Amino acid sequence: MLDVFFAVLLDPLALGLCLAGVVAGLVFGAVPGVSSTMALAVMLPLTYGMTPEHAMMLMLGVFFSSVYAGSVSAILLNIPGTPGAMMTLLDGHPMAQQGRAGHAMSYALIASIAGGLFGWVFLTLTAPVIAQYALKFGSPEYAAVVFFGLALVAYASSGDTLRGVVAGVLGLMLGVVGRDAVTDVPRFTFGIPNLESGIDIIPLAIGLFGISEALAAIEKTPPKLKPVAMPLGGLMPPWRELIREAPAALRSSSVGAFVGAIPAAGSAVAVAVAYSIEKRLSRNPEKFGTGLPRGVVAPEAANNACVGGALIPMMTLGIPGDSITAVLIGVLLLHGLRPGPMLFANQPEFVLTIYVALMFAIILTAVVAGTLGIRLYNRVLQLPRRMLFTGVILLCLLGSFAVRNSFFDVWVAVLSGGLGYALVRLGVPILPLAFGVVLGPILEENLRRTLMIHKDWSVFFERPISLTLIVIALAVLFGPVLTSLVRLLRRRLR
């Protein structure tokens, strides 16, 4: 890894791209409504024409810094900039109201860096082991892993499980559009030649995560929203207080890394778990929510540790850990790389580049946010949000065209953006849809290969790994329904 580290260090373009990504992520993440996923969707087309290594330097810079920056609006405006910052505002904003906004933002930054480093170590130690084990997987195991991932996405997404399943099935249907890989028969193309090669994941992701979220944010933005500048007060809390919060940061980082490695669990789950653990362990739980530094440290450490954790299933199994890594898979596919265990076997230097890119993203986030970011954030938050989101939509349209110079991709982005917006309004989560599109071809390929070789469905239940994954997935999908039926029967029997 040291060779790759020094190679990146001596590459001004790589460092410049990572720095640009960090700055862009700090700005995007600080603005309420601009999620990390939207930030990556906007930046994704810019990677076209770059080398895969340079593309990951840019995108991981955006990824990590935007995840941290969501705490800024949570502390200053009481509005979470990203879903992972939803618990930070509970104590961060009261600290700001008490004249300790600078302290709150410093706690958030230091905890984020600590969590990011923990997640990085967890990634570098765990991913090679999982990839080595995954190399022994056959088609039945891969099909079962994808089914397991889709089940977790449907269960963990906002709304009920049934709506998540509907969105996932819709994504699977979109994922099989195009010519059949075995029979070469067009499927769901409706006579449109551009669909014969399938729906490109890049404009689809831009529409689902960029345009639809921007439309939803414009709708929710009050026409006369005028953020009030919050006095920062002192920036650096006493060292004694920082050291006192170190055990909480370590506990929360471990929670974030482990939860992040679970497909579809995401940072929102991690921060809620970390916050509740610290509140339960505290001698004064009643002080949480009144401006307690630990209430900022715990969710921010967990939030950023999720970054390393979420990269593990993406890199080792080809399954997105969350919506952000779903966009990162689009980056890899754009550059002709397929994530999974073969990435470790065939592209070991590129895997090391991802590790190094995340390390530089963490370091540059600490430097930029620590020196300039905290003092400039009040000005960033004065940007007119509707004008900003309009610009985001225009960038999404330009980016979807720039990938292949195709107006058809622009229509794909527009239609998928409209579809994503409609699903959000109906309360249907869009994450399972995106996962279905990404994982659908992998599921179909391995399912058909298994049946062509073994000619019997029983093979899935004869192999321990595939059987275990299928049983867990079925329990996740049908567990809530069975629980409700049991409760209903008990009430009637009484």
ROMI-726952 format. One record per residue (C-alpha): residue number from 1; x, y, z. Coordinates in nm, 2 decimals, decimal comma. Each point is the difference from the previous one (the first is absolute). Layout:
BEGIN
   nr      px      py      pz
  NUM       X       Y       Z
...
This chain:
BEGIN
   nr      px      py      pz
    1    0,00    0,00    0,00
    2    0,29    0,24    0,06
    3    0,10   -0,01   -0,37
    4   -0,36    0,11   -0,09
    5    0,00    0,26    0,27
    6    0,32    0,17   -0,12
    7   -0,12   -0,04   -0,36
    8   -0,31    0,20    0,08
    9    0,19    0,24    0,22
   10    0,23    0,08   -0,29
   11   -0,29    0,04   -0,25
   12   -0,11    0,36    0,01
   13   -0,31   -0,07   -0,21
   14   -0,12   -0,28    0,24
   15    0,05    0,22    0,30
   16   -0,17    0,30   -0,17
   17   -0,30   -0,22   -0,09
   18   -0,03   -0,13    0,35
   19    0,02    0,36    0,14
   20   -0,26    0,12   -0,25
   21   -0,23   -0,29    0,10
   22    0,05    0,09    0,37
   23   -0,09    0,36   -0,06
   24   -0,30   -0,08   -0,21
   25   -0,12   -0,26    0,26
   26    0,04    0,26    0,28
   27   -0,22    0,25   -0,19
   28   -0,26   -0,25   -0,12
   29   -0,03   -0,18    0,33
   30   -0,04    0,32    0,20
   31   -0,30    0,12   -0,20
   32   -0,33   -0,15    0,14
   33   -0,16   -0,24   -0,24
   34    0,31   -0,08   -0,21
   35    0,08   -0,35    0,11
   36    0,33   -0,18   -0,05
   37   -0,16   -0,21   -0,26
   38   -0,12    0,30   -0,19
   39    0,35    0,15    0,02
   40    0,15   -0,31   -0,15
   41   -0,26   -0,02   -0,27
   42    0,08    0,35   -0,11
   43    0,37   -0,06    0,00
   44   -0,02   -0,34   -0,16
   45    0,00    0,12   -0,37
   46    0,32    0,20    0,07
   47    0,19   -0,33    0,04
   48   -0,06   -0,09   -0,37
   49    0,33    0,02   -0,17
   50    0,20   -0,04    0,32
   51    0,20   -0,31    0,09
   52   -0,18   -0,23    0,25
   53    0,25    0,10    0,27
   54   -0,05    0,37   -0,05
   55   -0,38   -0,05   -0,01
   56    0,01   -0,17    0,34
   57    0,22    0,28    0,15
   58   -0,26    0,25   -0,10
   59   -0,31   -0,20    0,10
   60    0,13   -0,12    0,34
   61    0,10    0,36    0,08
   62   -0,36    0,10   -0,06
   63   -0,13   -0,30    0,18
   64    0,18    0,04    0,33
   65   -0,01    0,38    0,03
   66   -0,37    0,02   -0,08
   67   -0,08   -0,26    0,26
   68    0,17    0,22    0,26
   69   -0,13    0,33   -0,13
   70   -0,36   -0,11    0,06
   71    0,06    0,09    0,37
   72    0,05    0,36   -0,08
   73   -0,36    0,09   -0,09
   74   -0,11   -0,23    0,28
   75    0,19    0,20    0,26
   76   -0,05    0,35   -0,15
   77   -0,35   -0,02   -0,14
   78   -0,15   -0,31    0,18
   79   -0,05   -0,16   -0,34
   80    0,20   -0,32   -0,08
   81    0,20    0,05   -0,32
   82    0,01   -0,37   -0,05
   83   -0,20   -0,29    0,15
   84    0,30   -0,10    0,21
   85   -0,01    0,34    0,18
   86   -0,36   -0,05    0,13
   87    0,12   -0,08    0,35
   88    0,28    0,26    0,01
   89   -0,26    0,29    0,01
   90   -0,14   -0,13    0,33
   91    0,30    0,13    0,19
   92    0,19    0,19   -0,26
   93   -0,26    0,27   -0,05
   94   -0,06    0,06    0,38
   95    0,38    0,05    0,03
   96   -0,02    0,26   -0,28
   97   -0,29    0,17    0,18
   98    0,22    0,02    0,31
   99    0,27    0,18   -0,20
  100    0,22   -0,31   -0,05
  101   -0,06   -0,06   -0,37
  102    0,38    0,00   -0,06
  103    0,05   -0,27    0,27
  104   -0,28   -0,21   -0,14
  105    0,14    0,01   -0,35
  106    0,35   -0,08    0,13
  107   -0,14   -0,30    0,19
  108   -0,18   -0,11   -0,32
  109    0,32    0,04   -0,21
  110    0,23   -0,18    0,24
  111   -0,25   -0,28    0,06
  112   -0,05   -0,03   -0,38
  113    0,37   -0,03   -0,06
  114    0,03   -0,26    0,28
  115   -0,29   -0,20   -0,14
  116    0,13    0,03   -0,35
  117    0,34   -0,14    0,10
  118   -0,16   -0,29    0,19
  119   -0,22   -0,08   -0,30
  120    0,31    0,01   -0,23
  121    0,19   -0,24    0,23
  122   -0,31   -0,23    0,01
  123   -0,02    0,01   -0,38
  124    0,37   -0,07   -0,07
  125    0,00   -0,29    0,25
  126   -0,34   -0,16   -0,08
  127   -0,05    0,05   -0,37
  128    0,29   -0,23   -0,12
  129   -0,11   -0,28    0,23
  130   -0,36    0,02   -0,12
  131    0,12    0,02   -0,37
  132    0,22   -0,30    0,05
  133   -0,29   -0,20    0,14
  134   -0,24    0,13   -0,27
  135    0,24   -0,13   -0,27
  136   -0,12   -0,35    0,09
  137   -0,37    0,10   -0,06
  138   -0,18   -0,18   -0,28
  139   -0,30    0,13   -0,20
  140   -0,25   -0,13    0,27
  141    0,18    0,20    0,27
  142    0,02    0,31   -0,21
  143   -0,37   -0,02   -0,08
  144   -0,08   -0,05    0,36
  145    0,22    0,30    0,11
  146   -0,18    0,23   -0,25
  147   -0,34   -0,12    0,12
  148    0,11    0,05    0,36
  149    0,12    0,36   -0,08
  150   -0,33    0,09   -0,18
  151   -0,20   -0,14    0,30
  152    0,20    0,22    0,24
  153   -0,05    0,30   -0,22
  154   -0,37   -0,05   -0,02
  155   -0,02   -0,05    0,38
  156    0,23    0,29    0,10
  157   -0,13    0,27   -0,23
  158   -0,24    0,26    0,12
  159   -0,37   -0,10   -0,01
  160   -0,13   -0,35    0,04
  161    0,17   -0,32   -0,14
  162   -0,27   -0,05   -0,26
  163    0,07    0,33   -0,17
  164    0,37   -0,08    0,01
  165   -0,07   -0,33   -0,17
  166   -0,21    0,17   -0,27
  167    0,28    0,25   -0,07
  168    0,26   -0,28   -0,01
  169   -0,21   -0,21   -0,25
  170   -0,03    0,31   -0,21
  171    0,38    0,04    0,01
  172    0,05   -0,36   -0,10
  173   -0,23    0,05   -0,30
  174    0,19    0,30   -0,11
  175    0,33   -0,19    0,05
  176   -0,10   -0,27   -0,26
  177   -0,09    0,25   -0,27
  178    0,20   -0,07   -0,32
  179    0,12   -0,30   -0,18
  180    0,01   -0,33    0,18
  181    0,36   -0,10    0,07
  182   -0,08   -0,37   -0,09
  183   -0,26    0,01   -0,28
  184    0,07    0,35   -0,13
  185   -0,37    0,07    0,00
  186   -0,11    0,36    0,06
  187   -0,19    0,05    0,33
  188   -0,22    0,29    0,10
  189    0,16    0,22   -0,28
  190   -0,34    0,09   -0,16
  191    0,17    0,04   -0,34
  192    0,24    0,27    0,13
  193    0,35   -0,07   -0,13
  194    0,18    0,19    0,28
  195   -0,15   -0,24    0,26
  196    0,15   -0,31   -0,16
  197    0,32    0,05    0,19
  198   -0,20    0,05    0,32
  199   -0,06    0,30    0,22
  200    0,34    0,16    0,09
  201    0,04    0,03    0,37
  202    0,17    0,34   -0,01
  203   -0,29    0,21   -0,13
  204   -0,24   -0,21    0,21
  205    0,19    0,07    0,32
  206    0,03    0,37   -0,09
  207   -0,37    0,01   -0,04
  208   -0,10   -0,20    0,30
  209    0,25    0,15    0,25
  210    0,06    0,34   -0,15
  211   -0,31    0,14   -0,19
  212   -0,27   -0,17    0,22
  213    0,17    0,11    0,33
  214    0,05    0,35   -0,14
  215   -0,37    0,02   -0,10
  216   -0,11   -0,12    0,35
  217    0,23    0,25    0,17
  218   -0,13    0,29   -0,22
  219   -0,36   -0,10    0,10
  220    0,09    0,00    0,37
  221    0,20    0,32    0,00
  222   -0,20    0,30    0,13
  223    0,00    0,29   -0,25
  224    0,14    0,24    0,26
  225    0,25   -0,21    0,18
  226    0,26    0,23    0,15
  227    0,26   -0,19    0,21
  228    0,12    0,21    0,29
  229    0,38    0,01    0,05
  230    0,08   -0,18    0,33
  231    0,28    0,15    0,22
  232    0,27   -0,27    0,02
  233    0,16    0,09    0,33
  234    0,33   -0,18    0,08
  235    0,11   -0,26   -0,25
  236    0,21   -0,25    0,19
  237   -0,14   -0,16    0,32
  238    0,24   -0,08    0,28
  239    0,23   -0,30   -0,05
  240   -0,13   -0,15    0,33
  241   -0,35   -0,01   -0,14
  242    0,11   -0,15   -0,33
  243    0,19   -0,28    0,17
  244   -0,31   -0,07    0,22
  245   -0,21   -0,07   -0,32
  246    0,26   -0,24   -0,15
  247   -0,16   -0,32    0,13
  248   -0,34    0,11   -0,14
  249    0,16    0,07   -0,34
  250    0,16   -0,34    0,00
  251   -0,32   -0,19    0,09
  252   -0,20    0,20   -0,25
  253    0,26   -0,05   -0,27
  254   -0,02   -0,38    0,04
  255   -0,38    0,01   -0,02
  256    0,02    0,21   -0,32
  257    0,25   -0,22   -0,17
  258   -0,19   -0,32    0,08
  259   -0,34    0,14   -0,09
  260    0,14    0,16   -0,32
  261    0,12   -0,34   -0,11
  262   -0,35   -0,13    0,00
  263   -0,16    0,06   -0,34
  264   -0,27    0,27    0,01
  265    0,03    0,07    0,37
  266    0,17    0,33   -0,06
  267    0,11    0,29    0,21
  268   -0,35    0,09    0,13
  269   -0,02   -0,34    0,18
  270    0,36    0,03    0,13
  271   -0,04    0,35    0,15
  272   -0,33   -0,10    0,17
  273    0,16   -0,31    0,15
  274    0,31    0,19    0,11
  275   -0,19    0,28    0,16
  276   -0,24   -0,24    0,19
  277    0,30   -0,20    0,13
  278    0,18    0,31    0,14
  279   -0,32    0,12    0,15
  280   -0,06   -0,34    0,17
  281    0,36   -0,01    0,13
  282   -0,01    0,36    0,13
  283   -0,04    0,07    0,37
  284   -0,20    0,30   -0,09
  285   -0,22   -0,10   -0,30
  286   -0,24    0,29    0,06
  287    0,27    0,24   -0,12
  288    0,00   -0,14   -0,35
  289   -0,19    0,24   -0,22
  290    0,11    0,31    0,20
  291    0,33    0,07   -0,16
  292    0,22   -0,29    0,11
  293    0,33   -0,04   -0,20
  294   -0,04   -0,38    0,01
  295   -0,33    0,04   -0,19
  296    0,21    0,15   -0,28
  297    0,30   -0,23    0,02
  298   -0,19   -0,33    0,00
  299   -0,21    0,05   -0,32
  300    0,28    0,17   -0,19
  301    0,25   -0,27    0,08
  302   -0,25   -0,27   -0,11
  303   -0,10    0,19   -0,31
  304    0,35    0,03   -0,14
  305    0,10   -0,35    0,10
  306   -0,28   -0,12   -0,22
  307    0,20    0,12   -0,31
  308    0,26   -0,27    0,04
  309   -0,26   -0,25    0,10
  310   -0,22    0,06   -0,30
  311    0,29   -0,05   -0,24
  312    0,05   -0,35    0,12
  313   -0,31   -0,17   -0,16
  314    0,04    0,22   -0,31
  315    0,36   -0,10   -0,05
  316   -0,01   -0,37    0,11
  317   -0,34   -0,11   -0,12
  318   -0,11    0,26   -0,25
  319   -0,30    0,09    0,22
  320   -0,04    0,37    0,09
  321    0,02    0,07    0,37
  322   -0,23    0,30   -0,04
  323   -0,13    0,24   -0,26
  324    0,34    0,18   -0,02
  325    0,19   -0,31   -0,08
  326   -0,27   -0,08   -0,26
  327    0,12    0,31   -0,18
  328    0,37   -0,10    0,05
  329   -0,08   -0,33   -0,17
  330   -0,12    0,21   -0,30
  331    0,34    0,16    0,00
  332    0,18   -0,33   -0,01
  333   -0,23   -0,14   -0,28
  334    0,06    0,33   -0,19
  335    0,37   -0,09    0,00
  336   -0,05   -0,36   -0,09
  337    0,05   -0,14    0,35
  338   -0,24   -0,24    0,17
  339    0,02    0,01    0,38
  340    0,02   -0,34    0,18
  341    0,26   -0,25    0,10
  342    0,16   -0,01   -0,35
  343    0,08    0,37    0,05
  344    0,24   -0,11    0,27
  345    0,14   -0,29   -0,21
  346    0,04    0,19   -0,33
  347    0,05    0,37    0,11
  348    0,18   -0,01    0,34
  349    0,18    0,33   -0,07
  350   -0,34    0,17   -0,07
  351   -0,13   -0,14    0,33
  352    0,30    0,15    0,18
  353   -0,07    0,33   -0,18
  354   -0,35    0,00    0,15
  355    0,15   -0,04    0,35
  356    0,25    0,28   -0,06
  357   -0,27    0,23   -0,16
  358   -0,22   -0,04    0,31
  359    0,30    0,07    0,23
  360    0,08    0,32   -0,19
  361   -0,37    0,10    0,00
  362    0,00   -0,03    0,39
  363    0,33    0,20    0,03
  364   -0,11    0,28   -0,24
  365   -0,34    0,03    0,17
  366    0,17    0,05    0,33
  367    0,23    0,26   -0,15
  368   -0,25    0,20   -0,21
  369   -0,29   -0,02    0,25
  370    0,22    0,07    0,29
  371    0,17    0,31   -0,15
  372   -0,26    0,16   -0,22
  373   -0,32   -0,19    0,01
  374   -0,14    0,08    0,34
  375    0,04    0,38   -0,04
  376   -0,14    0,00   -0,35
  377   -0,30   -0,22    0,05
  378   -0,23    0,28    0,12
  379    0,05    0,16   -0,34
  380   -0,06   -0,32   -0,19
  381   -0,33   -0,04    0,17
  382   -0,12    0,34   -0,12
  383   -0,02   -0,14   -0,36
  384   -0,35    0,02   -0,15
  385   -0,10   -0,37    0,02
  386   -0,25    0,01   -0,29
  387    0,26    0,16   -0,23
  388    0,25   -0,26    0,12
  389   -0,23   -0,30   -0,07
  390   -0,09    0,14   -0,34
  391    0,37    0,01   -0,08
  392    0,03   -0,36    0,13
  393   -0,27   -0,11   -0,25
  394    0,18    0,17   -0,29
  395    0,32   -0,16    0,09
  396   -0,17   -0,34    0,02
  397   -0,14    0,05   -0,36
  398    0,34    0,11   -0,13
  399    0,17   -0,28    0,17
  400   -0,23   -0,27   -0,13
  401    0,06    0,13   -0,35
  402    0,37    0,02    0,04
  403    0,05   -0,36    0,08
  404   -0,07   -0,13   -0,35
  405   -0,10    0,32   -0,18
  406   -0,35   -0,15   -0,03
  407   -0,33    0,19    0,03
  408   -0,16   -0,34    0,08
  409    0,20   -0,01    0,33
  410   -0,14    0,35    0,08
  411   -0,35   -0,14   -0,04
  412    0,09   -0,30    0,21
  413    0,11    0,24    0,28
  414   -0,31    0,22   -0,04
  415   -0,24   -0,30    0,01
  416    0,18   -0,17    0,29
  417    0,01    0,33    0,19
  418   -0,38    0,03   -0,06
  419   -0,05   -0,36    0,11
  420    0,21    0,04    0,31
  421   -0,19    0,32    0,09
  422   -0,33   -0,17   -0,05
  423    0,11   -0,30    0,22
  424    0,11    0,24    0,27
  425   -0,33    0,18    0,00
  426   -0,18   -0,34    0,02
  427    0,21   -0,11    0,29
  428    0,19   -0,27   -0,20
  429    0,37   -0,01    0,07
  430    0,23    0,04   -0,31
  431    0,30   -0,17    0,15
  432   -0,13   -0,36   -0,07
  433   -0,07    0,11   -0,36
  434    0,36    0,11   -0,05
  435    0,12   -0,32    0,17
  436   -0,22   -0,21   -0,23
  437    0,14    0,17   -0,31
  438    0,36   -0,06    0,12
  439   -0,05   -0,35    0,13
  440   -0,27   -0,13   -0,24
  441    0,25   -0,10   -0,28
  442    0,22   -0,17    0,26
  443   -0,29   -0,19    0,15
  444   -0,13   -0,11   -0,34
  445    0,35   -0,11   -0,12
  446    0,08   -0,21    0,30
  447   -0,36   -0,14    0,03
  448   -0,01   -0,11   -0,36
  449    0,36   -0,14    0,01
  450   -0,09   -0,20    0,31
  451   -0,32   -0,15   -0,16
  452    0,19   -0,07   -0,33
  453    0,27   -0,20    0,18
  454   -0,21   -0,17    0,28
  455   -0,34    0,01   -0,17
  456   -0,17   -0,01    0,34
  457   -0,10    0,27    0,26
  458    0,09   -0,23    0,28
  459    0,37    0,09   -0,04
  460   -0,07    0,33    0,18
  461   -0,11   -0,20    0,31
  462    0,28   -0,26   -0,01
  463    0,28    0,25    0,04
  464    0,04    0,14    0,36
  465    0,08    0,36   -0,10
  466   -0,28    0,04   -0,25
  467   -0,25   -0,17    0,23
  468    0,10    0,22    0,29
  469   -0,03    0,32   -0,20
  470   -0,33   -0,09   -0,16
  471   -0,15   -0,09    0,34
  472    0,11    0,33    0,15
  473   -0,13    0,19   -0,30
  474   -0,34   -0,17    0,02
  475   -0,01    0,07    0,38
  476    0,07    0,36   -0,07
  477   -0,27    0,03   -0,26
  478   -0,27   -0,20    0,16
  479    0,09    0,05    0,37
  480   -0,20    0,32    0,04
  481   -0,31   -0,15   -0,16
  482    0,02   -0,32    0,21
  483    0,05    0,21    0,32
  484   -0,31    0,21   -0,09
  485   -0,21   -0,32   -0,06
  486    0,11   -0,15    0,33
  487   -0,10    0,32    0,19
  488   -0,33    0,01   -0,18
  489   -0,07   -0,36    0,09
  490    0,09    0,06    0,37
  491   -0,24    0,30    0,01
  492   -0,28   -0,21   -0,14
  493    0,06   -0,29    0,23
  494   -0,02    0,23    0,30
